[in-house]
Amino acid sequence: TTFDREYRNATMRVSIDVINETPTKEPLPNSPFAQTPSIKDAEFTLSLREYGPSGKAVAITPSTVKMPALAVAEVVSQEIAIPVEAPKKWDAEHPNLYVLSCELKAGGHRYTTQRRFGFRQTEIKEGQVLLNGQPVRLRGMTREDTDPLTGRTISMEVHKKDIEWLKYANCNNTYTCAFLPDEELVNLCDEAGIYVLDEPGTCWLPGRSGFAGYDDPKALQYCLQPVLEMIERDRSHPSVITWMLSDETKVGKNFFEILKITRAIDPSRPVHIAYDPASGAEEVELEPVPSMFDFGSWHYPTKPMFEHAAQSKRPVLFDQSACPYFADLPELNCDPGMHEQWGREYALFWEKVWNTKSIFGAQVFNLNDDQYLHPSGLVSGNGDWGLVDPWRRAKPDLYHVRKAHSPVKVPDLPLSLPTASQPLEVPVENRYDFSNLSEVRIEWSLGDESGTVEADVPPHVKGIISIRPKSKDLNGKTLSLKFLRDNRLVDAYKLPIGEVAESAIAAKNHSGKRVELAQTDETITARGEGFEWLVSRHTGQIVK
């Protein structure tokens, strides 16, 4: 689908293939010019409706198309452009879907099929990725199709759990690392509003298939075929906003040829690849050079790569980044406090991403552990590097992603006391791409008082939430805020008002009294005024 200049009215482009499979008693002639029985009365009727409980019909013209005569075994393709006035747009915050039905009448028979889709347009202008004319930022996590008991075969229940965790973590995008995602997952992304970077199974293919590298001419068809199948299957899914030709792949002649073919088949989506040749990715010894791909798709940005991205004239996406389980897993297992430290560091990283206009977004690696059991008890998979375990139970790091990715940002600072007759004012930043904060339910509580309030703050704009509690004595009290959308908690804050009283523990820490440490081969003892802790050196437990 495409929109007009005002992004109001759309054009729906429909591609239909019809084949005459009428059975014949005689073998078909060898000559393509020989006459065979044909169907001359074929026509198809198109109808459009909104997806969902209402099922509201949408009038379209043309709705009936006559087909030319079809000989036996002949395939006829039809391309039809149908204008649609002011359809509801699809985006991650408003995943409006439609169903196009097609009924074919031919030779006294009727055949029906349908396709679900959404009206949306992806493009790149002035170094930014636009969806329906608006800049978008990807807050994402990669994932993998893995179930601890069924391996790479994933049930709908597990797919739904993955979508729930992505929404919990305030993510609006994902991709399935190194594999083509299950189409059931893509359907759920259409419904939930999750942008998908669609990737075929071409990762590491030549190296694992006996070819002489990615530029081996014999490897072209094996890299191209998965891409063509991906496009054929997924081109109607609105959640699929890019074609990612491969992951962790050296880019050469073959993938440049595949890039040309991909653009010829579907010019409506940006095309990228990891590693992009302009990233200077140290992993594959690439030098930064001009790239033919639509935006940079880079792994694990180093400081020089981040600086390079900040100066880029085209969008850059950190398609894998900031994995908490890649740095020092043994230390992380021994010291759970490292999870908290990673969360603080990730928050700083994300703020730098958000404030750098040329960076399209970033994806934490990885949502789930890639591990599964064999009947023998052997554990397979690539690693326990996920933020949820194989059974889809969350690890502590997921909460930090949720806070960093929050589309509703309130400074974690004490609020100023309001002057007489003035409301309590809470500064807020709206990081949604398409939603006014008026679409979010805001609940507040202050002592014995509670209520709801509305805030008119457009997307990507800072504003004020005004609250008028009955109490006039607000100094030292704490305001609690909850932001909810579709009955799902987006974020929550507790904000002190006025002068903040120092806690008893903090006051003791400022008293200048020392904490003494004593160590033996078995224990560490910490002593201070009014306390003594005895910690086992073997287990890390507080034993007394």
C-alpha positions in Angstrom: 0.0 0.0 0.0 1.0 3.6 -0.6 -0.4 7.0 0.5 -0.9 10.3 -1.2 1.2 13.3 -0.2 -1.0 14.1 2.8 -0.9 10.4 4.0 -4.7 10.4 4.0 -5.9 8.4 1.0 -4.2 5.1 0.0 -3.7 3.0 -3.0 -3.9 -0.8 -2.5 -1.9 -2.8 -5.0 -3.3 -6.3 -5.6 -1.3 -9.0 -7.4 -3.3 -12.2 -8.3 -2.1 -15.3 -10.2 -4.7 -17.6 -11.7 -3.9 -21.0 -13.2 -6.3 -23.2 -15.3 -6.0 -26.7 -13.8 -8.9 -28.2 -15.8 -8.2 -31.9 -16.1 -7.9 -33.3 -19.7 -8.2 -36.8 -21.0 -5.4 -36.3 -23.5 -1.8 -35.3 -22.7 -1.0 -31.7 -23.2 0.8 -30.9 -26.5 4.6 -30.4 -26.4 4.3 -27.2 -28.5 3.4 -24.0 -26.5 1.6 -22.7 -29.6 -0.8 -25.7 -29.8 -4.5 -25.0 -28.9 -6.0 -26.5 -25.8 -9.4 -26.2 -24.2 -9.7 -22.8 -22.5 -11.9 -21.0 -19.9 -13.3 -17.8 -21.3 -15.8 -16.7 -18.6 -13.4 -16.3 -15.7 -13.8 -13.2 -13.5 -13.0 -12.4 -9.9 -14.7 -10.2 -7.3 -12.9 -8.3 -4.6 -14.3 -7.1 -1.3 -12.6 -5.3 1.6 -13.6 -5.2 5.3 -12.0 -4.1 8.6 -10.5 -6.9 10.6 -12.1 -7.4 14.0 -15.5 -7.7 15.7 -17.1 -4.9 13.6 -16.1 -6.4 10.2 -17.1 -3.1 8.7 -17.3 -3.3 4.9 -15.3 -0.8 2.8 -16.5 0.1 -0.7 -13.8 -0.3 -3.4 -13.7 0.3 -7.1 -12.9 -1.7 -9.2 -14.4 -4.6 -7.4 -14.9 -6.9 -10.4 -12.2 -7.9 -12.9 -12.7 -10.1 -16.0 -9.9 -12.4 -16.9 -8.6 -13.2 -20.4 -9.1 -16.7 -21.7 -7.0 -19.3 -19.9 -5.7 -22.3 -21.7 -5.2 -25.5 -19.7 -2.1 -25.2 -17.4 -1.8 -21.5 -18.3 -1.0 -19.0 -15.6 -2.3 -15.4 -15.9 -1.2 -12.7 -13.6 -3.2 -9.5 -12.8 -1.9 -6.3 -11.1 -4.7 -4.0 -9.9 -4.4 -0.6 -8.2 -7.4 0.2 -6.1 -7.9 3.6 -4.4 -9.1 3.6 -0.8 -10.4 6.8 0.9 -8.9 7.6 4.3 -8.3 4.0 5.6 -7.2 3.5 9.2 -3.5 3.4 9.2 -1.4 0.5 10.7 1.5 1.3 13.0 2.8 -0.3 16.2 0.7 1.9 18.4 -2.5 1.5 16.3 -2.3 -1.9 14.6 -5.4 -1.5 12.4 -5.9 -4.4 10.0 -8.1 -5.1 7.0 -9.1 -8.3 5.1 -9.2 -8.4 1.3 -11.4 -11.3 0.0 -11.2 -12.6 -3.6 -13.8 -14.8 -5.2 -13.0 -16.4 -8.6 -15.8 -17.5 -10.8 -14.7 -19.8 -13.7 -16.2 -22.7 -15.7 -19.2 -22.9 -13.4 -17.2 -23.1 -10.2 -16.3 -20.7 -7.4 -13.0 -20.4 -5.6 -12.3 -18.0 -2.7 -9.2 -16.8 -0.9 -8.4 -13.9 1.4 -5.4 -11.9 2.7 -5.1 -9.9 5.9 -3.0 -6.7 5.7 -2.7 -3.1 6.9 -2.4 0.3 5.3 1.1 1.6 5.9 4.1 3.0 4.0 7.8 2.8 4.9 10.3 5.1 3.3 13.6 6.9 4.1 13.8 10.7 3.8 16.6 13.1 4.9 18.4 10.3 6.8 15.3 9.1 8.8 13.1 6.1 8.5 9.5 7.2 8.2 6.3 5.2 8.7 3.2 6.8 7.2 5.2 10.0 7.0 6.3 10.1 10.6 9.8 9.3 12.0 9.9 6.1 14.0 12.4 4.7 16.5 12.9 1.0 17.1 13.0 -0.1 20.7 13.6 -3.8 20.2 14.9 -7.2 21.3 16.0 -10.0 19.1 14.6 -13.5 19.7 14.9 -17.1 18.6 12.5 -19.9 17.9 13.3 -22.2 20.8 11.2 -24.3 23.1 12.9 -26.4 25.9 10.9 -29.5 25.0 10.1 -29.1 21.3 13.3 -27.5 20.0 12.8 -25.3 17.0 9.1 -26.2 16.7 7.2 -23.5 18.5 3.6 -23.7 19.7 1.2 -20.7 19.4 1.2 -20.5 23.2 5.0 -19.9 23.3 4.7 -17.4 20.5 2.1 -15.5 22.5 4.3 -15.5 25.6 7.2 -14.0 23.6 4.8 -11.2 22.3 3.7 -10.6 25.9 7.3 -10.3 27.1 8.2 -7.9 24.3 5.2 -5.7 25.1 6.1 -5.9 28.9 9.6 -4.6 28.0 8.1 -1.7 26.0 9.5 -3.1 22.8 8.0 -2.2 19.5 10.2 -4.4 17.3 12.0 -7.8 17.0 13.6 -10.1 14.6 14.4 -13.8 14.7 18.2 -14.2 14.7 19.6 -16.2 11.9 16.3 -17.8 10.9 13.1 -17.0 9.1 10.4 -16.4 11.8 7.5 -18.7 12.1 4.6 -17.1 10.2 2.3 -17.5 13.2 4.7 -15.2 15.1 4.5 -12.6 12.2 0.7 -12.8 12.4 0.8 -12.1 16.1 3.1 -9.1 15.4 0.6 -7.8 12.9 -2.1 -7.9 15.6 0.0 -6.7 18.6 1.9 -3.9 16.8 5.5 -5.2 16.7 7.7 -4.2 13.8 9.6 -7.1 12.2 12.9 -7.1 10.5 12.4 -10.1 8.3 15.4 -12.3 7.9 15.8 -15.6 5.8 17.9 -18.5 6.8 21.0 -17.4 4.9 23.2 -16.7 7.9 26.6 -18.5 7.6 25.2 -20.5 4.7 28.3 -20.7 2.4 30.6 -21.5 5.2 28.5 -24.4 6.3 27.6 -25.7 2.8 31.0 -26.3 1.3 31.1 -23.2 -0.9 34.3 -21.2 -1.4 33.0 -18.2 0.5 30.0 -15.9 -0.1 31.2 -14.8 -3.5 31.3 -18.3 -4.9 29.0 -18.1 -8.0 27.5 -21.5 -7.0 26.3 -20.0 -3.7 24.1 -17.4 -5.3 21.1 -19.5 -5.9 21.3 -20.9 -2.3 21.4 -17.4 -0.8 18.8 -16.0 -3.2 16.1 -18.8 -2.9 15.4 -18.2 0.9 15.1 -14.4 0.2 12.6 -15.0 -2.6 10.5 -17.3 -0.5 10.5 -14.9 2.4 9.2 -12.0 0.2 6.6 -14.3 -1.4 5.3 -15.4 2.0 5.5 -12.1 4.0 5.1 -9.2 1.6 1.4 -8.6 2.8 2.3 -8.4 6.5 2.3 -4.8 7.7 4.5 -5.6 10.6 7.3 -6.6 8.2 8.9 -3.1 7.6 12.3 -4.2 6.2 14.0 -7.1 4.4 17.2 -8.1 6.2 19.0 -10.2 3.6 21.3 -12.0 6.1 22.8 -11.9 9.5 26.6 -11.9 10.4 27.6 -12.2 6.8 30.4 -11.0 4.7 28.9 -8.8 1.9 30.1 -9.3 -1.6 29.0 -9.8 -5.2 26.3 -12.3 -4.5 24.5 -10.2 -1.9 24.8 -7.1 -4.1 23.0 -9.1 -6.8 20.4 -10.2 -4.3 19.9 -6.6 -3.2 19.1 -5.6 -6.8 16.6 -8.4 -7.2 14.9 -7.7 -3.9 14.4 -4.0 -4.8 13.0 -5.0 -8.2 10.5 -7.4 -6.6 9.5 -5.2 -3.7 10.6 -1.5 -3.8 8.3 -0.6 -0.9 10.6 -1.7 1.9 14.1 -0.7 2.9 16.7 -3.4 2.5 19.7 -4.0 4.9 22.2 -6.7 5.9 24.3 -7.5 9.0 27.2 -6.9 8.7 26.7 -3.8 6.6 29.9 -2.9 4.7 29.9 0.7 6.0 30.0 -0.4 9.7 33.7 -1.1 9.9 32.6 -4.2 11.8 35.8 -5.6 13.4 34.3 -9.1 13.6 34.7 -9.6 9.9 37.5 -7.2 9.1 35.4 -4.9 7.1 36.6 -1.4 6.3 34.1 1.5 6.3 33.2 2.0 2.7 30.1 3.5 0.9 27.2 1.1 1.1 24.5 0.2 -1.4 22.1 -0.8 1.4 19.3 1.5 2.6 20.5 1.9 6.2 23.3 0.6 8.3 22.7 -2.6 10.2 25.4 -3.0 12.8 26.2 -5.4 15.7 27.5 -4.4 19.1 28.6 -0.8 18.6 32.1 0.1 19.9 32.8 3.7 20.7 34.2 4.4 17.2 31.2 2.8 15.6 28.9 4.9 17.7 30.7 8.0 16.7 30.6 6.9 13.1 26.8 6.3 13.4 26.2 9.7 14.9 27.8 11.4 11.8 26.0 9.1 9.3 23.9 10.7 6.5 21.7 7.6 6.3 19.9 5.8 9.2 21.8 3.3 11.3 20.3 0.5 13.4 22.2 -1.4 16.1 20.5 -4.7 15.2 22.2 -6.5 18.1 23.5 -4.7 21.1 24.0 -4.6 24.9 23.7 -8.3 25.8 24.1 -8.6 29.6 25.3 -12.2 29.3 28.2 -11.7 26.9 30.6 -9.8 29.2 31.4 -12.0 32.1 28.9 -14.8 32.7 30.7 -16.5 35.6 31.0 -13.1 37.4 27.3 -12.4 36.7 26.3 -15.8 38.2 28.4 -15.1 41.3 27.3 -11.5 41.8 23.6 -10.8 41.1 24.3 -7.2 41.7 25.9 -7.1 38.2 22.3 -7.2 36.8 21.6 -3.9 38.5 24.8 -2.4 37.2 24.0 -3.5 33.6 20.6 -1.9 33.9 22.2 1.5 34.9 24.6 1.2 32.0 21.9 0.2 29.5 19.8 3.2 30.5 22.8 5.5 29.6 23.3 3.6 26.3 19.6 4.0 25.4 19.5 7.7 26.2 22.5 8.2 23.9 20.7 6.2 21.1 17.5 8.2 21.6 19.2 11.5 21.5 21.2 10.7 18.3 18.9 11.4 15.4 20.7 9.3 12.8 20.3 6.1 14.9 17.1 4.4 13.9 17.0 2.3 17.0 18.6 -0.6 18.8 17.8 -4.2 19.8 19.0 -5.9 22.9 20.3 -9.4 22.3 18.3 -11.5 23.2 14.8 -12.1 24.5 15.1 -15.8 25.2 17.7 -18.4 26.0 18.4 -20.5 22.9 18.4 -23.9 24.6 16.4 -27.1 24.3 16.5 -30.7 25.6 17.0 -33.9 23.6 15.3 -37.1 24.8 18.7 -38.3 26.0 19.0 -35.3 28.3 21.6 -33.5 26.1 21.1 -29.7 26.0 21.4 -28.1 22.6 21.2 -24.5 21.3 23.5 -21.6 21.0 23.5 -20.1 24.5 21.8 -19.1 27.7 22.0 -15.5 26.8 18.3 -14.5 27.0 16.5 -12.1 29.3 13.9 -14.8 29.8 14.8 -18.4 30.4 13.9 -21.3 28.1 10.6 -21.7 30.1 9.8 -18.1 29.4 10.4 -16.9 33.0 11.8 -13.4 33.2 15.3 -12.6 34.5 16.1 -9.4 36.4 17.5 -7.6 33.3 14.2 -7.5 31.6 12.9 -4.9 34.0 15.7 -2.6 33.2 14.9 -2.8 29.5 11.3 -2.0 30.3 12.3 1.1 32.2 14.9 2.3 29.6 12.4 1.7 26.6 9.5 3.4 28.3 7.7 5.7 25.9 6.6 7.9 28.9 9.6 9.6 30.6 9.3 11.5 33.9 12.5 12.9 35.4 13.4 11.0 38.6 13.7 14.2 40.6 11.7 15.9 43.5 8.8 17.9 42.3 8.5 21.6 43.1 5.9 22.7 45.6 3.1 24.5 43.8 2.3 28.1 44.6 -1.1 29.1 46.0 -4.1 28.0 43.8 -1.7 26.4 41.3 -1.6 22.7 40.3 1.1 20.2 41.1 3.1 20.1 37.8 4.9 16.9 36.6 7.3 17.3 33.6 6.9 14.5 31.1 8.3 13.5 27.7 6.2 11.6 25.2 8.4 9.1 23.3 5.6 7.5 21.4 5.9 7.8 17.6 2.2 8.2 16.8 0.2 8.6 20.1 -0.8 11.6 22.1 -0.5 11.0 25.8 -4.3 11.6 25.9 -4.5 8.0 24.7 -2.7 6.8 27.9 -4.6 6.4 31.2 -2.7 8.3 33.9 -3.5 7.2 37.5 -2.1 9.1 40.5 -2.2 8.7 44.3 -1.0 11.0 47.1 -1.5 10.0 50.7 -5.2 9.1 51.0 -6.1 10.8 47.7 -6.2 9.2 44.2 -7.6 9.9 40.8 -6.9 10.0 37.1 -5.7 12.9 34.9 -5.3 13.5 31.2 -2.3 15.0 29.5 -2.4 16.5 26.0 1.2 15.9 24.9 1.9 15.1 21.2 4.4 12.4 20.1 8.1 13.3 20.5 7.2 16.4 22.6 7.8 17.4 26.2 4.9 18.7 28.3 3.3 19.0 31.7 0.9 16.8 33.7 -1.2 19.0 36.0 -2.7 17.5 39.2 -4.9 19.3 41.7 -4.9 17.3 45.0 -7.2 18.6 47.7 -4.5 18.6 50.3 -2.4 21.8 50.6 0.3 20.3 52.8 2.4 18.5 50.1 5.9 19.1 51.4 7.8 15.9 51.9 5.0 13.7 50.6 5.3 11.2 47.6 3.3 11.3 44.4 2.7 7.9 42.8 2.0 7.8 39.0 1.0 4.9 36.8 0.7 5.0 33.0 -1.5 2.4 31.4 -2.4 1.6 27.8 -4.9 -1.2 26.8 -5.0 -2.2 30.4 -1.2 -2.8 30.4 1.2 -1.0 32.7 3.6 1.1 30.6 5.5 2.6 33.4 5.2 3.8 37.1 7.0 6.5 39.1 7.2 7.6 42.8 8.2 11.3 43.0 8.9 13.1 46.3 7.5 16.6 46.6 9.4 19.6 48.0 12.2 18.9 50.6 13.1 15.3 50.8 13.8 14.1 54.4 17.0 12.1 54.8 16.4 8.5 55.7 17.6 7.1 59.0 20.0 4.8 57.2 21.5 7.7 55.2 21.8 9.8 58.4 23.7 7.0 60.1 26.0 6.7 57.0 26.8 10.4 57.4 27.7 10.1 61.1 31.3 9.3 60.3 31.2 6.0 62.1 33.2 3.2 60.5 32.3 -0.2 59.3 35.0 -2.8 60.1 35.8 -5.9 58.0 37.4 -9.1 59.3 38.2 -12.0 57.2 39.1 -15.7 57.7 39.5 -18.5 55.2 35.8 -19.4 55.8 34.0 -16.1 56.4 33.9 -12.3 56.0 32.5 -10.3 58.9 31.2 -6.8 58.6 30.6 -4.9 61.9 29.2 -1.5 62.6 27.0 0.3 65.1 24.1 -2.0 65.9 24.8 -4.7 63.4 27.2 -7.6 62.5 27.0 -9.7 59.3 28.8 -13.0 58.8 29.1 -14.0 55.2 30.3 -17.4 53.9 33.3 -17.0 51.5 32.2 -20.3 49.8 28.6 -19.5 49.0 28.2 -15.8 49.4 25.3 -16.3 51.8 24.7 -14.2 54.9 24.9 -17.0 57.5 24.5 -14.9 60.7 
